[in-house]
Amino acid sequence: MPDREVRQAKHLTVDFVLDAIAGWVNKYRHVSGLQNEFGHCSPDDVMQIAKDLGVPAGELRALAAKGPGPADLLEKMLVALRVDPEALANSNPAVMRDLQRLCVACSQKGRCH
């Protein structure tokens, strides 16, 4: 039995190390992909996308670099404040976009948690 316990402990250690390496690789791939988010777009394309969204091109690049999900807390915060996020997005999409943009750029996410 002790031999089996040692093997199980080694497997847990190996699994932990492999999971840590896999997490690092996934994070690296994600960050590398974000650095070239607009790599296939011409500068004019980026300017047009920024214009369509109503933000400066530099801000668009900064927002894209944040990756997916940086405004996930906004929906939870709106619900906590008894504001229906879907109704807000439907009735006033410009306000919702502004809130999302501010949430992405916010450095106080811990307060929302």
Buried (B, 14 or more C-beta within 10 A) or exposed (E): EEEEEEEEEEEEEEEEEEEEEEEEEEEEEEEEEBEEBBEEEEEEEBBEBBEEBEBEBEBBBEBBEEBEEBBEBBBEBBEEEEEEBEEBBEEEEEEBBEBBBEBBEBEEEEEEE
